[in-house]
Amino acid sequence: VAYGTAAPKTFEVEFLREASASYGFAISAAVEVVMVLEVLSEGYIKDWNEFYLDDWKVKPFDRIVSVNGISSKNTRDLLATLKHASGSVKLTIQRWRSCPK
């Protein structure tokens, strides 16, 4: 049996954000990746997760690949966009999953 990695699942999370309000997640930024480490007990992401089915919930190890349609391989740019986004915010989330065994 061959094992591999399936294409990532990509979905969008949209909400209205007040300037400087907490998203409600802890993230880590590496060279080209902004990754969700934890969904916190308060914030926009917690509210999103309570409303949507499991496949559409933001989870640890999900990657934030764009904010309001702006993507960058430079995590510093993506983090700045994330920090300053307010009003209608759209996060594009990518989740890698393994092929079934």
Secondary structure, 3 states (H helix, E strand, C coil): CCCCECCCEEEEEEEEECCCCCCCEEEEECCCCEEEEEECCCCHHHHHHHHCCHHHCCCCCCEEEEECCECCCCHHHHHHHHHHCCEEEEEEEEECCECCC
